[in-house]
Amino acid sequence: MASGIEKLSGKRLAGGPASRAELARLLGVDHLPPPVAVRSVGWVEHHVEVELAAAEGVTVVFAFERAAEGANGLFQTPHLNAYFRGGELPVEVIEAILERAPVRLGPLTIEDLGAILAADPQLGGAGLALPPDVNAQARPANQLDSWAAPDAYADFFAGGEIARGQLDSIDPTRLFQFIQHSDSECHQVNPHGVIPILALVDYPWDDRIRRLGAPVEPHATDDDGSRYGDDSDSMVTTDLDEQDVVLGNPQKLRDVLEYVTEHAVGSDRILFCSNTCVPTVIGEDVESVVREFQRKSPVPLLYLTVTPKSMTSVFDSLLVEKRLAAEARSTTPDPRAVNLVGFADDRATREVVLLLEAMGVRVNTQLLPALDVTRVEALPDAALNVFLPNQLWQHLYDQVRFKSRVPGIAPQAPYGIEGTRRWLKAVVDALRLDTDVGAAWSHLLAPHDADLAAVRAHAEGQRLGLVVRGEETFYLTDPSRTWGIPLVDVLEEAGFGLDVFLLVHDRAGARKAAASIHERFANPTRHRITGFNNDDLLRQKLAASECAAVFSHHVFDWRLTQAGKGRFTLAWFEMGLDGLQRTLARLEGLAATPYYRRYARFLQRTPEGLRQASAKGPTA
């Protein structure tokens, strides 16, 4: 059934009456009397959304996404996860949906739902509305929304900043030649120097901490021996001047694109055109110029604007079109081979590859954050895609899986001892290999037993802290929101006690949030959950806690230093057995460091964050 949907990938298109009627039937509400009705449906990048009027004044939006391990929703089928956001559904509507929808949707895939919309003669027609983003204002604020957000003092995970920098998490070093349509000041946003600049947020993809102590690796080179990125044409800019800004100058972009497409013949680098704020503000028609050169460019030409929606589909031509072409050309895949998707090509992943080899599994290629045409074209040679659960890259995963004949799994990533064992078993089971996983695992674990036991013995009795807002408990319960790292599982298995500080606004919300965290604990008696509802109370509880360090992605976090606490982030965690030993050694070293406990009285701050050297604080 999944045919005629190639042009849907990455698009946002509203369906007409035919789509609304069919989705109402599949959802199981077609027999319900008014005011229950499907008001709008739409294909949104790589999933389907349905706006449902469920009662007088009550509207929700259903999303149908590809099924994923551990996904939460109203119901799941073998291929789909269905959830809704917005208001509360009446009981009779929920009962009708649960009775009919799982059966009617049972055999369908996300591609099948896309085919329904693709067959709609009015798809994308003028005047058709997409389902609204009904909870856009309900998410917790971050520093990008407002520096004056009332609960910003309790933001330790920096979700907004990390989402904003997601394009930087992809490694396109070899892949792209950048064309930036901008004024020269655009290049001065980030300072440059002879050493890497320390950002204000610790991004989980930054591996500077994880590289400490690792052997120095030679720089990757092109075929001619030059380092990637040394080409003088790796960045080309239109360099708009004041007159261009006032009068407009689309010819500058045309000239640059003419130059780079002429010189792209025989190159393996994709062209990446980034349109910035100034051309957008002055209303220059950049997109039509780019489309013209996309048609005649000898290599793919990707286009990115300053809008967030553009970021979700910028790699679509590579991850969908190039991949599907490769699948059409490919022969029979290796039944023992997998592609690792979302796993950085670093020391820990290479160690995990060796663990897979011990299980009889061969890694065919790795994709994301590394990204180039060769890797994409190699994907069909494997029998299975293994995805690292990562909500921030889900739109990229959807592009890899769209209409693909290579099946995929996304088991909880191999962090911790038990997590690594489960992950290896999940891969072996998905490939249906005859490997004796138990025996192979015992052989792999034996050389690490003594070292891991010693490390865990040191962790016993040590405490670490986690601060979350009640709306963001998913950071502790859903590893896909923390770069695939199950924070609670790894820390608890290592023997650490956890102090969880939970921002709550009411008793009902506090009980619900605390219960969701408590359910994640394997040994709840070792941990403490305590609530707070203002900045002063959080400061008091941090200072009084026995924990030696607290999780925070914010660099120079004075909320912690003034409380006498160290700081750790996702960048400290590594997968696999060797990676676990390095992770725990870092955490234990941090917990044993007395600096902040000893000198906290000199690190006090005013409520505005200004230094208050005369104040007294906790001492060692």
C-alpha positions in Angstrom: 0.0 0.0 0.0 2.9 2.3 0.7 3.3 3.8 -2.8 3.2 7.3 -4.2 4.5 8.9 -1.0 8.1 9.7 -2.0 7.4 13.4 -2.2 5.9 13.5 1.3 9.2 13.1 3.1 10.1 16.2 5.1 7.0 18.0 4.0 4.1 19.6 6.0 0.9 19.1 4.0 -2.7 19.3 5.1 -5.2 16.7 3.9 -8.7 17.3 2.6 -12.1 15.7 3.3 -11.1 12.3 2.0 -8.2 12.1 4.4 -10.3 13.4 7.3 -12.9 10.8 6.7 -10.5 7.9 6.5 -8.5 9.0 9.6 -11.8 9.4 11.5 -12.6 5.8 10.6 -9.1 4.5 11.5 -9.2 6.4 14.8 -12.5 4.8 15.6 -14.6 8.0 16.0 -16.5 8.0 12.7 -19.6 6.7 14.5 -19.7 9.2 17.3 -22.2 12.1 17.2 -21.3 15.8 17.1 -19.5 17.6 18.4 -16.9 14.8 18.0 -15.3 15.3 14.6 -11.9 15.2 12.9 -11.3 18.8 12.0 -7.9 18.5 10.2 -5.3 16.0 9.3 -1.7 16.5 8.0 1.5 14.9 7.1 4.2 16.5 9.3 7.7 15.7 8.1 7.6 11.9 8.8 4.4 11.3 10.8 0.7 11.9 10.7 -1.3 14.3 12.9 -5.1 14.5 13.4 -7.0 17.3 15.1 -9.9 15.9 16.9 -12.8 17.9 18.4 -13.6 15.5 21.3 -16.3 17.6 23.2 -17.7 21.1 23.3 -14.6 23.3 23.8 -12.2 20.3 24.0 -9.7 19.8 21.1 -6.8 17.4 21.1 -4.2 16.5 18.4 -3.4 12.9 17.8 0.1 12.0 16.5 0.8 8.7 14.8 4.5 7.9 14.7 6.6 5.0 13.9 6.7 2.4 16.8 9.7 2.6 19.0 10.8 0.6 22.0 9.7 2.2 25.3 7.4 4.7 23.5 4.6 6.1 25.6 1.1 6.7 24.1 -2.6 6.0 24.4 -2.0 2.8 22.4 0.6 1.0 20.3 0.3 -1.3 17.3 3.1 -3.4 15.9 4.1 -0.5 13.6 2.7 2.7 15.2 2.7 4.6 18.4 -0.4 6.9 19.0 -0.6 9.6 21.5 -2.4 12.9 22.0 -1.8 16.3 23.4 -4.0 19.1 24.4 -7.2 18.7 26.5 -8.7 15.8 28.4 -10.6 13.2 26.3 -14.1 12.2 27.5 -14.3 8.6 28.7 -16.6 7.6 26.0 -14.3 8.9 23.3 -11.3 7.1 24.8 -13.3 3.9 25.0 -14.4 4.2 21.4 -10.8 4.8 20.2 -9.3 2.0 22.3 -12.0 -0.4 21.1 -11.6 0.3 17.3 -8.3 2.1 16.5 -5.8 -0.6 17.5 -7.6 -3.2 15.4 -8.1 -0.9 12.3 -4.6 0.4 12.5 -3.1 -3.0 13.4 -1.4 -4.0 10.1 -0.7 -0.4 8.9 2.7 1.3 8.9 3.5 5.0 8.9 4.1 4.6 5.1 0.6 3.2 4.7 -0.8 6.3 6.5 1.3 8.5 4.2 -0.1 6.7 1.2 -3.6 7.5 2.3 -2.8 11.2 2.4 -0.8 10.9 -0.9 -3.9 9.6 -2.6 -5.9 12.6 -1.4 -6.6 14.7 -4.5 -6.8 17.8 -2.3 -3.6 17.2 -0.3 -1.8 20.5 0.3 -4.6 22.5 -1.3 -5.2 26.2 -0.6 -7.2 26.9 2.6 -6.6 23.5 4.2 -5.3 23.8 7.8 -2.7 21.6 9.5 -3.5 20.4 13.0 -2.4 23.1 15.5 0.5 22.8 17.9 -1.9 22.8 20.9 0.8 22.5 23.5 3.4 24.9 22.1 3.0 27.2 25.2 2.9 24.4 27.7 6.6 23.3 27.6 8.9 24.6 30.3 10.7 27.8 29.4 14.4 27.9 28.7 17.0 30.6 28.4 16.3 30.9 24.7 12.7 31.8 25.3 13.3 34.4 28.0 16.0 35.2 30.5 13.2 36.2 32.9 11.3 32.9 32.9 10.0 32.4 36.4 11.4 28.9 36.8 14.7 29.4 34.9 16.5 29.0 38.2 15.5 25.4 38.2 16.7 24.6 34.6 19.7 22.3 34.8 19.4 20.2 31.7 19.5 23.1 29.2 17.1 21.4 26.8 16.4 24.5 24.8 20.0 25.4 24.2 20.9 21.8 23.2 17.9 21.7 20.8 19.0 25.0 19.3 22.5 23.6 18.7 21.4 20.3 17.2 22.9 21.0 13.8 26.3 21.3 15.4 25.8 17.8 16.8 26.1 16.3 13.2 29.7 15.8 11.9 29.6 17.0 8.3 33.4 17.7 8.2 34.0 15.7 5.0 30.6 16.0 3.6 29.9 19.6 3.0 31.1 22.7 1.2 29.3 25.6 2.9 27.7 28.5 1.1 26.5 31.1 3.5 24.3 34.0 2.3 25.1 36.6 4.9 26.8 39.8 5.9 30.3 39.5 7.4 29.1 40.1 11.0 27.4 36.6 10.8 30.9 35.1 11.1 31.7 37.0 14.2 29.0 35.4 16.4 31.4 32.9 17.8 34.8 33.9 18.9 37.8 32.2 17.3 41.2 31.4 18.9 44.1 29.0 18.8 42.3 26.6 21.3 38.7 25.4 21.3 36.4 28.0 22.9 34.5 26.9 26.1 30.8 27.3 25.5 28.3 28.3 28.2 26.5 25.0 27.8 28.2 21.6 27.9 26.8 19.9 24.9 26.4 16.1 25.1 28.1 15.6 21.7 31.3 17.5 22.8 33.8 14.7 23.5 36.6 16.8 25.0 36.2 15.2 28.4 35.8 11.7 27.0 39.0 12.1 24.9 41.1 12.8 28.0 43.7 10.0 28.4 42.8 8.5 25.0 45.6 7.9 22.4 46.0 10.8 20.0 44.5 9.9 16.7 45.8 11.2 13.3 43.6 13.7 11.6 41.4 12.3 8.8 42.6 13.2 5.3 41.2 13.5 1.9 42.5 11.1 -0.8 45.1 13.7 -1.8 46.5 13.7 1.8 45.1 17.2 2.7 43.1 17.5 5.9 39.4 17.8 5.7 38.3 21.4 5.9 41.7 22.8 4.7 40.3 23.5 1.2 40.1 27.2 0.7 36.6 26.8 -0.7 35.2 24.9 2.3 33.2 28.0 3.2 32.0 30.5 0.6 30.0 33.6 1.6 28.1 36.2 -0.3 29.5 38.9 2.1 26.5 41.3 1.9 27.4 44.9 2.4 25.2 47.9 3.6 24.0 48.7 0.1 23.0 45.0 -0.4 21.0 45.1 2.8 19.2 48.3 1.8 18.6 47.5 -1.9 18.9 43.8 -2.0 21.3 41.9 -4.3 20.1 38.4 -5.3 22.8 38.4 -8.0 25.5 37.8 -5.4 23.9 34.5 -4.3 23.5 33.5 -8.0 27.1 34.3 -8.7 28.3 32.2 -5.7 26.1 29.3 -6.5 27.2 29.4 -10.2 30.8 29.2 -9.0 30.4 26.4 -6.5 28.3 24.2 -8.8 30.7 24.6 -11.7 33.6 23.5 -9.4 31.6 20.6 -7.8 32.0 18.4 -10.9 33.8 15.2 -9.7 33.6 16.2 -6.0 32.2 14.0 -3.3 31.3 17.0 -1.2 27.7 18.0 -0.9 26.8 21.7 -1.2 25.1 23.2 1.8 23.5 26.6 1.4 22.7 28.4 4.6 20.4 31.4 4.4 20.7 33.7 7.4 18.7 36.4 9.1 19.5 39.5 6.9 18.3 38.1 3.5 15.2 36.7 5.3 14.4 40.1 7.0 14.8 42.1 3.8 12.5 39.7 2.0 14.9 38.4 -0.6 13.6 35.4 -2.6 16.5 33.0 -1.9 14.6 29.8 -2.1 13.7 30.0 -5.8 17.3 30.7 -6.6 18.5 27.7 -4.6 15.8 25.5 -6.3 17.1 26.5 -9.7 20.6 25.5 -8.8 19.5 22.3 -7.1 18.1 21.1 -10.4 21.4 21.6 -12.3 24.0 20.9 -9.5 26.1 17.8 -10.2 26.1 17.0 -6.4 23.2 17.4 -3.9 22.6 21.0 -2.8 21.0 21.2 0.7 19.2 24.3 1.9 18.9 25.6 5.4 17.0 28.7 6.6 16.9 30.3 10.0 13.5 28.7 10.7 13.4 25.7 13.0 11.2 23.7 10.6 14.0 23.9 8.0 16.4 22.2 10.3 14.3 19.0 10.5 14.3 18.4 6.7 17.7 19.8 5.6 19.2 16.3 5.1 16.2 14.8 3.5 17.6 14.6 0.0 20.6 12.6 1.4 18.9 10.4 4.0 15.8 9.6 1.9 16.5 10.1 -1.8 20.1 8.9 -1.9 19.4 6.1 0.4 16.3 4.8 -1.5 18.4 5.0 -4.7 21.1 2.9 -3.0 18.5 0.4 -1.8 17.1 0.0 -5.3 20.7 -0.9 -6.5 21.8 -3.1 -3.7 22.1 -6.8 -3.6 21.3 -9.3 -0.8 22.4 -7.8 2.6 24.8 -9.6 4.9 22.5 -11.4 7.4 25.1 -10.9 10.3 25.7 -7.2 9.6 24.2 -4.2 11.3 24.5 -0.4 10.8 25.0 1.7 13.9 22.9 4.8 13.6 23.4 7.6 16.1 26.6 6.2 17.6 29.6 8.6 17.5 32.8 7.1 15.9 34.8 7.4 19.2 36.7 5.2 21.5 33.7 3.8 23.4 31.8 2.9 20.2 34.9 1.2 18.8 35.0 -0.9 22.0 31.3 -1.7 21.6 32.0 -2.8 18.0 34.4 -5.4 19.4 31.7 -6.6 21.8 29.4 -7.1 18.8 32.1 -9.0 16.9 32.5 -11.3 19.9 28.7 -12.0 19.5 29.2 -12.9 15.8 27.9 -9.5 14.6 29.6 -7.4 12.0 29.2 -3.6 11.8 28.7 -2.6 8.2 28.8 1.2 8.6 28.1 3.9 11.1 25.9 6.9 10.3 25.2 10.0 12.4 26.8 12.0 13.7 29.2 11.1 10.9 27.5 11.8 7.6 28.6 11.3 4.0 27.4 9.8 0.8 29.5 6.7 1.1 28.0 5.8 4.5 24.5 6.4 3.2 25.0 4.3 0.2 26.4 1.4 2.3 23.3 1.2 4.5 21.4 -1.4 2.4 24.3 -3.9 2.7 23.3 -4.7 6.3 20.4 -6.7 7.6 19.5 -4.4 10.4 19.7 -0.7 11.5 20.5 -0.3 15.2 19.5 3.2 16.4 20.8 5.0 19.5 17.6 6.3 21.3 17.9 10.1 20.9 14.8 12.2 20.7 16.7 15.2 19.2 17.7 13.1 16.2 14.4 11.4 15.8 13.6 13.4 12.7 16.8 12.1 11.1 16.0 8.5 12.1 12.6 8.9 10.5 14.3 9.9 7.3 16.6 6.8 7.5 13.6 4.5 8.1 11.2 6.2 5.6 10.2 3.5 3.0 13.4 1.5 3.9 13.5 -2.2 3.4 16.2 -2.5 6.1 14.4 -3.1 9.5 15.4 -1.1 12.5 15.5 -1.4 16.3 16.2 1.1 19.0 16.9 -0.8 22.2 18.1 1.1 25.3 21.7 2.0 24.6 24.7 -0.1 26.0 25.4 2.0 29.1 26.2 0.1 32.3 26.8 -3.6 32.8 23.2 -4.8 32.5 22.4 -2.3 29.9 25.3 -3.4 27.7 24.3 -7.1 28.1 20.7 -6.3 27.2 21.7 -4.3 24.2 23.9 -7.0 22.8 21.2 -9.6 23.3 18.7 -7.4 21.6 20.9 -7.1 18.5 21.6 -10.8 18.3 17.9 -11.6 18.8 16.9 -9.2 16.1 19.3 -10.8 13.6 18.1 -14.3 14.8 21.7 -15.5 15.2 22.5 -18.7 17.0 25.1 -17.1 19.3 25.2 -18.3 22.9 24.8 -14.8 24.3 25.2 -16.0 27.9 28.5 -17.7 27.3 29.8 -15.0 25.2 28.8 -12.3 27.7 30.5 -14.2 30.6 33.7 -14.3 28.6 33.5 -10.6 27.8 32.7 -9.6 31.4 35.3 -11.7 33.1 38.4 -9.4 32.4 36.4 -6.4 33.8 34.9 -8.1 36.9 37.6 -7.1 39.4 38.0 -3.6 38.2 34.3 -2.9 38.1 33.8 -4.4 41.5 36.5 -2.1 42.9 35.0 1.0 41.3 31.5 0.1 42.5 32.9 -0.4 46.0 34.2 3.2 46.0 30.9 4.5 44.8 28.9 2.9 47.6 28.0 5.6 50.1 28.7 8.4 47.7 25.7 10.6 46.7 25.0 12.6 43.5 22.2 15.1 42.8 19.7 15.6 40.0 17.5 18.7 39.7 14.4 18.6 37.5 11.3 20.6 36.9 8.1 18.6 37.4 7.3 18.9 33.7 10.7 17.5 32.8 10.8 14.3 34.7 11.4 12.6 31.4 15.1 13.5 31.7 15.2 10.8 34.5 12.7 8.3 33.0 13.3 8.4 29.2 16.9 7.9 28.1 16.1 9.1 24.6 15.8 12.6 26.1 19.4 12.4 27.6 21.3 11.3 24.4 20.5 7.7 25.0 22.0 7.6 28.5 19.8 6.1 31.2 21.2 8.4 34.0 19.3 6.8 36.9 20.1 3.2 35.8 23.8 3.8 35.4 24.3 5.7 38.6 22.1 3.4 40.6 23.8 0.2 39.3 27.2 1.8 40.1 26.2 2.1 43.8 25.6 5.9 44.0 22.8 7.2 46.2 20.7 9.8 44.4 19.2 13.1 45.8 16.5 14.2 43.4 15.4 17.8 43.8 12.0 18.3 42.1 10.4 21.6 41.3 6.7 21.3 42.0 3.7 23.7 41.8 1.0 21.7 43.5 0.5 18.5 45.5 -1.2 16.5 42.7 1.6 17.4 40.2 4.2 16.6 42.9 2.8 13.2 43.6 2.6 12.3 39.9 6.1 13.5 39.1 7.7 11.8 42.1 5.9 8.6 41.4 7.2 8.5 37.8 10.8 9.0 39.1 10.3 6.5 42.0 9.2 3.8 39.4 12.6 4.1 37.7 14.5 3.2 40.9 15.6 -0.4 41.3 16.6 0.3 45.0 14.4 3.2 46.1 15.5 3.1 49.7 18.9 4.4 48.7 17.5 7.5 47.1 15.7 10.7 48.2 13.2 12.8 46.4 12.6 16.3 47.8 10.5 19.1 46.5 11.0 22.8 46.2 8.9 25.7 44.8 11.2 28.7 44.8 14.9 29.7 44.3 15.7 30.2 48.0 14.4 26.8 49.0 16.4 25.1 46.2 19.6 26.9 47.4 18.9 25.7 50.9 18.3 22.1 49.9 21.3 22.0 47.7 23.6 23.3 50.4 22.1 20.9 53.0 22.3 17.8 50.8 25.1 15.2 51.4 25.6 14.8 47.6 29.1 15.7 46.4 28.1 16.8 42.9 25.0 17.7 40.9 24.1 17.3 37.3 24.1 20.5 35.2 24.8 21.3 31.6 25.4 25.0 32.5 29.2 25.7 32.7 30.3 27.9 35.6 27.1 27.0 37.4 27.3 29.1 40.6 24.0 27.5 41.9 26.2 24.5 42.6 29.6 26.0 43.5 28.0 28.2 46.2 26.4 25.1 47.6 29.7 23.3 47.8 28.9 20.9 45.0 30.8 19.7 41.9 29.2 19.4 38.5 28.8 16.5 36.0 27.1 16.3 32.6 26.1 13.8 29.9 29.6 14.3 28.4 31.1 12.3 31.3 29.3 9.1 30.3 30.6 6.4 27.9 29.0 3.2 26.7 30.3 -0.4 27.0 32.4 -2.0 29.7 35.7 -0.1 29.3 33.6 3.1 28.9 31.8 2.3 32.2 35.0 2.1 34.1 36.2 5.4 32.7 32.8 7.0 33.5 32.8 5.8 37.1 36.4 6.8 37.6 35.4 10.4 36.6 32.4 10.5 38.9 34.3 9.1 41.8 37.1 11.5 41.3 34.6 14.4 41.3 32.8 13.1 44.4 36.1 12.8 46.2 37.3 16.3 45.3 36.9 18.6 48.3 37.5 21.9 46.6 34.0 23.2 46.4 33.0 21.8 49.8 36.0 23.5 51.4 35.8 26.9 49.7 32.1 27.3 49.2 32.0 30.2 51.7 34.1 32.2 49.3 31.8 31.4 46.3 28.5 32.8 47.6 26.3 34.8 45.2 23.5 37.2 45.6 20.1 36.3 44.2 21.1 38.1 41.0 24.2 35.9 40.7 26.7 38.6 41.7 29.8 37.5 43.8 29.3 37.9 47.5 32.7 37.1 48.9 31.9 38.1 52.5 29.1 35.6 52.9 29.6 32.4 54.9 28.9 29.0 53.4 29.3 25.3 54.1 32.8 24.0 54.8 34.4 20.6 54.6 
